[in-house]
Amino acid sequence: MARVSRRAFALAALSLAASAAPGASAAPGAPAPPGRPRRAATEMRGMWLATVSNRDWPSRTGLSAADQHKELTALLDKAVSHRLNTVMFQVRPTADALWPSPYEPWSQYLTGTQGKDPGWDPLGTAVAEAHARGLKLHAWFNPYRIANNTDPGRLVASHPARKHPDWVVPYGGRLYYNPGIPAVRAFVEQAILDAVERYPVDAVHFDDYFYPYPVAGQTFDDDAAYDAHGGAFSSRAAWRRDNIDKLVTETADGVKKLRPGTRFGISPFAVWRNATTDSRGSDTRAGVETYDDLYADTRKWVRENWIDYLVPQVYWQIGNSAADYAKVVDWWAGVADGSGTRLYIGEALYQAGAAGAASAWQDPAELSRHLTLADRYPQVGGHVYFAAKEVAADPIGALSRVVADHYQQPALAPG
């Protein structure tokens, strides 16, 4: 997550919304008749733990190793107390590392200084502490974001982006690695797989950042890479999607070869394409579509079974006029139906009680209603909550309501 939060992106993606969409059509994933909510003995009950910009942890830079460890275990304990079973721990927030990586510098979010050794191994410790509590630990990586500013001089001198300035594209006030350069993709995969080789993580996890979210009036300058590598494609968009497809398939293959049984999952922005753009799309009016704007063909990844699980960020309330939670879940259930990819739903716990959030989010029962609705779809295997800070604080009791209504008994995490 960048300084612009997932909430900001979700709201921006709906800013171009038109009027309310028509009623949802039947799909292969249509819900079962209403009845008693289904609760499984094994289901995903996850939380994201974001480290970028000290969003969830550590609370600030420069804490001692002991204090960082104490804060981390407190968040894990909160997950257990809410009967969650999985943590998506962000270990590569900005082309850096929360473990002693031979490829990238220590994250600045630990000490305040990029490249400075924090005196302990957060990822290794997190894996051990999570497993000791019966939690699964999914190591969460951001593939291409380098910095939340456009000044390469602020990166540590040894940073790969300074050694390879031709790999870097400034865009929207940030620096990104260029996904269109094969050497970049190989390096990113190498950096990620180092963690998989070192630690018994239960999964590798990507979020929604592939090509960056569109910024009005700006162009992502990949002309040179396209000229060098895009000749076989019908358009730049097709070439960009192929670049991301290769990242996904190559990472999946690398994970399976290094640590068989370790899973690979992705949590994209929840709208692949609107039905007004593509008849196969969802009954939505989102201003961002992953296929066209992030060059991420999320539907194909599920249908082709390239990944083990998908967690679309369905960060809207039931009845939202541009992206109704009910319609988006229905669409993804249809996509996942018959595939080998497990479907979990990303939930906007951060919206519950938030200033400026829609009125539905001021009701502590909104999230519980989401689970009741999703329980009617056999394709939905659980939920993941954004994010750890809200899991710990639970400001209006929305998560406590979920626990009371749906998590009365523990559940094993999916294997």
C-alpha positions as CSV (number, residue, x, y, z in Angstrom):
1,M,0.0,0.0,0.0
2,A,1.3,3.4,-0.9
3,R,0.6,6.6,1.0
4,V,-2.6,6.8,-1.0
5,S,-4.6,4.1,0.8
6,R,-6.6,1.3,-0.7
7,R,-9.7,3.2,0.4
8,A,-8.6,6.2,-1.7
9,F,-8.0,4.0,-4.7
10,A,-11.3,2.3,-4.3
11,L,-13.1,5.6,-4.1
12,A,-11.2,7.0,-7.0
13,A,-12.1,4.0,-9.0
14,L,-15.8,4.8,-8.5
15,S,-15.4,8.5,-9.1
16,L,-16.4,8.1,-12.7
17,A,-19.4,6.0,-11.8
18,A,-22.7,6.4,-13.7
19,S,-26.1,5.8,-12.3
20,A,-27.1,2.6,-10.5
21,A,-26.5,-0.6,-12.5
22,P,-29.3,-2.9,-13.5
23,G,-30.1,-6.0,-11.6
24,A,-27.6,-8.9,-11.6
25,S,-28.1,-11.7,-14.1
26,A,-27.9,-15.3,-13.3
27,A,-24.4,-16.9,-13.3
28,P,-22.9,-20.2,-12.7
29,G,-22.0,-19.0,-9.2
30,A,-25.6,-18.0,-8.4
31,P,-26.3,-18.3,-4.6
32,A,-28.2,-21.2,-3.1
33,P,-31.7,-20.5,-1.7
34,P,-31.7,-18.5,1.5
35,G,-31.1,-20.6,4.6
36,R,-29.0,-21.1,7.6
37,P,-25.6,-19.5,7.0
38,R,-22.9,-22.0,6.0
39,R,-19.8,-22.1,8.3
40,A,-17.0,-24.4,7.3
41,A,-14.5,-26.2,9.6
42,T,-11.8,-25.0,7.2
43,E,-12.1,-21.4,5.9
44,M,-10.0,-18.4,5.3
45,R,-10.2,-15.9,8.1
46,G,-7.4,-13.5,7.3
47,M,-6.1,-10.0,8.0
48,W,-3.6,-7.9,6.0
49,L,-0.8,-6.4,8.1
50,A,0.6,-3.5,6.1
51,T,4.1,-2.0,6.8
52,V,4.3,0.6,4.0
53,S,4.4,4.1,5.6
54,N,4.0,2.3,9.0
55,R,0.4,1.8,8.2
56,D,-0.2,-1.0,10.7
57,W,3.3,-1.9,12.0
58,P,5.6,-0.8,13.4
59,S,3.7,2.1,14.8
60,R,6.6,4.4,14.0
61,T,10.2,4.1,12.7
62,G,13.1,3.8,15.1
63,L,11.5,1.6,17.8
64,S,13.9,-0.9,19.4
65,A,13.9,-4.4,18.2
66,A,12.2,-5.5,21.4
67,D,9.4,-2.9,21.0
68,Q,8.9,-3.8,17.4
69,H,8.7,-7.5,18.3
70,K,6.2,-6.7,21.1
71,E,4.0,-4.7,18.8
72,L,4.1,-7.5,16.1
73,T,3.1,-10.2,18.5
74,A,0.3,-8.1,20.0
75,L,-1.2,-7.8,16.5
76,L,-0.9,-11.6,16.0
77,D,-2.6,-12.1,19.4
78,K,-5.4,-9.8,18.3
79,A,-5.9,-12.0,15.2
80,V,-6.1,-15.1,17.4
81,S,-8.6,-13.4,19.8
82,H,-10.9,-12.7,16.9
83,R,-10.6,-16.3,15.7
84,L,-8.7,-15.4,12.6
85,N,-6.3,-17.9,11.2
86,T,-4.1,-16.2,8.6
87,V,-2.0,-13.1,8.4
88,M,-0.8,-11.5,5.1
89,F,2.4,-9.8,6.3
90,Q,3.8,-7.1,4.0
91,V,7.5,-7.9,3.8
92,R,8.5,-6.0,0.6
93,P,6.6,-2.7,0.7
94,T,8.8,-0.6,-1.5
95,A,11.5,-2.6,-3.3
96,D,13.1,-3.2,0.1
97,A,13.0,-6.1,2.6
98,L,11.9,-7.0,6.1
99,W,14.4,-9.8,6.2
100,P,18.2,-9.9,5.5
101,S,17.9,-9.9,1.7
102,P,21.1,-10.2,-0.4
103,Y,19.2,-8.3,-3.2
104,E,17.5,-5.3,-1.6
105,P,18.0,-3.0,1.4
106,W,16.4,-3.2,4.8
107,S,13.1,-1.3,4.8
108,Q,13.2,2.3,6.0
109,Y,9.9,1.6,7.8
110,L,11.8,-0.3,10.5
111,T,14.6,2.1,11.5
112,G,13.8,5.3,9.6
113,T,16.9,4.8,7.4
114,Q,16.8,2.6,4.3
115,G,19.5,-0.1,4.5
116,K,20.0,0.1,8.2
117,D,20.0,-3.3,10.0
118,P,17.2,-3.3,12.6
119,G,19.0,-5.8,14.7
120,W,16.5,-8.6,14.2
121,D,14.7,-10.6,11.5
122,P,11.1,-9.5,11.3
123,L,10.0,-12.0,8.6
124,G,11.7,-14.9,10.2
125,T,10.3,-13.9,13.6
126,A,6.8,-13.4,12.2
127,V,6.7,-16.8,10.6
128,A,7.8,-18.5,13.9
129,E,5.4,-16.4,16.1
130,A,2.5,-16.9,13.8
131,H,3.0,-20.7,13.6
132,A,3.3,-20.8,17.4
133,R,-0.2,-19.3,17.6
134,G,-1.7,-21.6,15.0
135,L,-1.7,-18.9,12.4
136,K,-0.7,-19.2,8.7
137,L,1.7,-16.6,7.5
138,H,1.4,-15.4,3.9
139,A,4.4,-13.2,2.9
140,W,3.0,-10.2,1.0
141,F,5.2,-8.6,-1.7
142,N,4.6,-5.5,-3.8
143,P,6.4,-6.3,-7.1
144,Y,7.1,-2.9,-8.8
145,R,6.8,0.0,-6.3
146,I,10.2,1.5,-5.5
147,A,9.5,4.7,-3.6
148,N,6.6,7.0,-2.6
149,N,8.5,10.0,-4.1
150,T,10.3,10.6,-7.5
151,D,13.9,11.3,-6.2
152,P,16.2,8.4,-6.8
153,G,18.8,10.2,-4.7
154,R,16.7,9.4,-1.6
155,L,17.3,5.7,-2.1
156,V,20.3,4.1,-0.4
157,A,23.4,4.2,-2.6
158,S,23.4,0.4,-3.0
159,H,19.8,0.3,-4.1
160,P,19.3,-1.7,-7.4
161,A,17.2,1.2,-8.8
162,R,20.2,3.5,-8.5
163,K,22.5,0.9,-10.1
164,H,20.0,0.4,-12.9
165,P,18.4,3.8,-13.5
166,D,17.1,2.5,-16.9
167,W,14.8,0.2,-14.9
168,V,13.0,3.0,-13.3
169,V,9.9,5.0,-14.3
170,P,8.7,8.1,-12.3
171,Y,4.9,8.3,-12.4
172,G,2.2,9.9,-10.2
173,G,4.7,11.2,-7.7
174,R,6.3,7.8,-7.2
175,L,9.1,5.6,-8.6
176,Y,8.3,2.2,-10.2
177,Y,10.3,-0.6,-11.8
178,N,9.3,-1.0,-15.4
179,P,7.4,-4.3,-15.8
180,G,8.2,-4.3,-19.5
181,I,11.9,-5.0,-19.0
182,P,12.7,-8.7,-18.8
183,A,15.6,-8.1,-16.5
184,V,13.4,-6.2,-14.1
185,R,10.9,-9.1,-13.9
186,A,13.8,-11.6,-13.3
187,F,15.2,-9.5,-10.5
188,V,11.8,-9.0,-8.8
189,E,11.2,-12.7,-8.9
190,Q,14.6,-13.4,-7.6
191,A,14.1,-11.0,-4.7
192,I,10.8,-12.5,-3.8
193,L,11.9,-16.2,-4.1
194,D,14.8,-15.5,-1.7
195,A,12.3,-15.2,1.1
196,V,10.5,-18.3,0.0
197,E,13.8,-20.3,0.0
198,R,14.8,-19.0,3.5
199,Y,11.5,-19.3,5.4
200,P,8.6,-21.7,5.7
201,V,6.0,-19.2,4.6
202,D,2.6,-20.7,3.9
203,A,2.0,-18.6,0.8
204,V,3.3,-15.8,-1.3
205,H,0.8,-12.9,-1.7
206,F,0.5,-10.0,-4.1
207,D,-1.9,-7.1,-3.7
208,D,-3.5,-4.9,-6.4
209,Y,-0.4,-3.0,-7.7
210,F,0.8,-4.1,-11.1
211,Y,1.1,-1.3,-13.6
212,P,0.2,1.7,-11.4
213,Y,-3.3,3.1,-11.0
214,P,-4.0,5.8,-13.7
215,V,-3.1,9.4,-12.9
216,A,-5.0,12.0,-15.0
217,G,-2.8,13.8,-17.4
218,Q,0.2,11.6,-16.9
219,T,1.7,8.8,-19.1
220,F,3.7,5.8,-17.9
221,D,6.8,6.2,-20.1
222,D,7.7,2.7,-21.3
223,D,8.3,3.7,-24.9
224,A,11.9,2.3,-25.0
225,A,10.9,-1.0,-23.4
226,Y,7.9,-1.3,-25.8
227,D,10.1,-0.6,-28.8
228,A,12.6,-3.2,-27.7
229,H,10.2,-6.0,-26.5
230,G,6.7,-5.3,-27.8
231,G,7.0,-6.1,-31.5
232,A,5.1,-9.3,-31.4
233,F,2.0,-7.8,-29.8
234,S,-1.0,-6.2,-31.4
235,S,-1.0,-3.3,-29.0
236,R,0.9,-1.8,-26.1
237,A,-2.0,-2.9,-23.8
238,A,-1.6,-6.5,-24.9
239,W,2.1,-6.4,-24.4
240,R,1.7,-4.9,-20.9
241,R,-0.8,-7.6,-19.9
242,D,1.6,-10.2,-21.2
243,N,4.3,-8.8,-19.0
244,I,2.1,-9.1,-15.9
245,D,1.0,-12.6,-17.0
246,K,4.6,-13.7,-17.1
247,L,5.3,-12.3,-13.6
248,V,2.3,-14.3,-12.3
249,T,3.1,-17.6,-14.0
250,E,6.9,-17.4,-13.4
251,T,6.4,-16.5,-9.7
252,A,3.9,-19.4,-9.3
253,D,6.4,-21.8,-10.9
254,G,9.2,-20.5,-8.8
255,V,7.3,-20.9,-5.5
256,K,6.3,-24.5,-6.3
257,K,9.8,-25.5,-7.3
258,L,11.4,-24.0,-4.2
259,R,8.9,-25.0,-1.6
260,P,6.2,-27.4,-2.8
261,G,3.0,-27.0,-0.9
262,T,3.5,-23.2,-0.5
263,R,0.6,-21.4,-2.1
264,F,0.5,-18.3,-4.3
265,G,-2.4,-15.8,-4.1
266,I,-3.3,-12.4,-5.4
267,S,-5.7,-9.7,-4.1
268,P,-6.7,-7.4,-7.0
269,F,-9.0,-4.5,-7.3
270,A,-12.3,-6.2,-7.5
271,V,-13.5,-5.0,-11.0
272,W,-12.0,-6.9,-13.9
273,R,-14.1,-5.1,-16.5
274,N,-17.5,-3.5,-16.4
275,A,-20.2,-5.2,-18.4
276,T,-20.6,-2.0,-20.4
277,T,-17.0,-2.6,-21.6
278,D,-17.1,-6.3,-22.0
279,S,-20.2,-8.6,-21.9
280,R,-18.2,-11.0,-19.7
281,G,-17.6,-8.3,-17.1
282,S,-19.4,-7.5,-13.9
283,D,-22.6,-5.4,-13.4
284,T,-20.6,-2.4,-12.2
285,R,-19.8,1.1,-13.2
286,A,-16.3,1.4,-11.8
287,G,-13.9,4.0,-13.1
288,V,-11.0,1.6,-13.0
289,E,-10.9,-1.8,-14.6
290,T,-7.9,-4.1,-13.9
291,Y,-7.8,-5.5,-17.4
292,D,-7.6,-2.1,-19.1
293,D,-6.0,0.2,-16.5
294,L,-3.6,-2.0,-14.4
295,Y,-3.0,-4.5,-17.3
296,A,-3.9,-7.3,-14.9
297,D,-6.1,-10.0,-16.5
298,T,-7.4,-11.2,-13.1
299,R,-10.2,-13.2,-14.6
300,K,-7.8,-15.2,-16.8
301,W,-5.6,-16.0,-13.8
302,V,-8.5,-17.7,-12.1
303,R,-10.0,-19.5,-15.1
304,E,-6.5,-20.8,-16.2
305,N,-5.7,-21.9,-12.6
306,W,-2.4,-20.0,-12.6
307,I,-2.7,-19.1,-8.9
308,D,-3.9,-20.9,-5.9
309,Y,-6.3,-18.3,-4.6
310,L,-7.7,-14.9,-5.4
311,V,-8.9,-12.3,-2.9
312,P,-10.7,-9.5,-4.8
313,Q,-10.9,-6.3,-2.8
314,V,-14.7,-5.9,-2.6
315,Y,-14.5,-2.8,-0.6
316,W,-18.0,-1.5,-1.2
317,Q,-21.2,-1.8,0.8
318,I,-24.2,-3.8,-0.2
319,G,-26.2,-1.6,-2.5
320,N,-23.4,0.6,-3.7
321,S,-24.7,2.1,-6.9
322,A,-21.5,1.8,-8.9
323,A,-20.1,-1.5,-7.4
324,D,-22.6,-3.3,-5.2
325,Y,-20.9,-5.8,-2.9
326,A,-23.6,-8.3,-3.7
327,K,-23.2,-8.1,-7.5
328,V,-19.4,-8.2,-7.3
329,V,-19.3,-11.3,-5.1
330,D,-21.9,-12.9,-7.4
331,W,-19.7,-12.2,-10.4
332,W,-16.5,-13.6,-8.9
333,A,-18.4,-16.7,-7.7
334,G,-19.3,-17.3,-11.3
335,V,-15.7,-16.8,-12.5
336,A,-14.3,-19.1,-9.8
337,D,-17.0,-21.8,-10.4
338,G,-15.4,-24.9,-11.8
339,S,-11.9,-23.5,-11.6
340,G,-9.1,-24.8,-9.4
341,T,-8.6,-21.4,-7.9
342,R,-10.0,-20.8,-4.4
343,L,-12.0,-17.6,-3.9
344,Y,-11.9,-15.5,-0.7
345,I,-13.4,-12.0,-0.4
346,G,-11.4,-8.9,0.7
347,E,-13.3,-6.9,3.3
348,A,-13.1,-3.2,4.0
349,L,-12.9,-3.3,7.8
350,Y,-11.2,0.1,7.6
351,Q,-14.4,1.6,6.4
352,A,-16.4,0.6,9.4
353,G,-17.2,3.8,11.3
354,A,-14.7,5.8,9.3
355,A,-15.4,9.5,8.9
356,G,-16.7,10.2,5.4
357,A,-17.6,6.6,4.7
358,A,-21.1,5.9,3.4
359,S,-23.9,5.6,6.0
360,A,-24.0,1.8,5.6
361,W,-20.5,1.7,7.1
362,Q,-21.6,3.4,10.2
363,D,-23.7,0.3,11.1
364,P,-21.6,-2.3,12.9
365,A,-23.7,-5.0,11.2
366,E,-22.7,-4.2,7.7
367,L,-19.7,-6.5,7.6
368,S,-21.7,-9.3,9.2
369,R,-24.2,-8.9,6.4
370,H,-21.4,-9.4,3.9
371,L,-20.5,-12.7,5.4
372,T,-24.2,-13.8,5.5
373,L,-24.5,-13.0,1.8
374,A,-21.3,-14.6,0.8
375,D,-22.1,-17.8,2.8
376,R,-24.8,-18.5,0.2
377,Y,-22.0,-19.1,-2.5
378,P,-20.2,-22.4,-2.2
379,Q,-17.3,-20.9,-4.2
380,V,-16.5,-18.4,-1.5
381,G,-14.1,-20.0,0.9
382,G,-13.6,-17.1,3.4
383,H,-12.7,-13.5,4.0
384,V,-9.7,-11.3,4.6
385,Y,-9.9,-8.0,6.5
386,F,-8.1,-4.8,5.8
387,A,-6.3,-4.2,8.0
388,A,-4.4,-5.2,11.2
389,K,-4.8,-1.8,12.9
390,E,-8.5,-2.0,12.6
391,V,-8.6,-5.6,13.7
392,A,-6.8,-4.5,16.9
393,A,-8.9,-1.4,17.5
394,D,-12.3,-2.6,16.1
395,P,-13.6,1.0,16.6
396,I,-17.4,0.4,16.3
397,G,-17.4,-3.3,17.0
398,A,-17.9,-4.4,13.4
399,L,-15.4,-7.3,13.6
400,S,-16.7,-8.3,17.0
401,R,-20.1,-8.5,15.4
402,V,-18.7,-10.8,12.7
403,V,-17.1,-13.0,15.3
404,A,-20.4,-13.2,17.3
405,D,-22.5,-14.0,14.2
406,H,-20.1,-16.1,12.2
407,Y,-16.9,-17.2,14.0
408,Q,-18.3,-18.7,17.2
409,Q,-16.1,-21.7,16.6
410,P,-12.5,-21.7,15.4
411,A,-11.7,-22.8,11.9
412,L,-8.6,-24.2,10.3
413,A,-6.9,-22.1,7.7
414,P,-7.0,-23.5,4.2
415,G,-3.9,-25.7,3.4
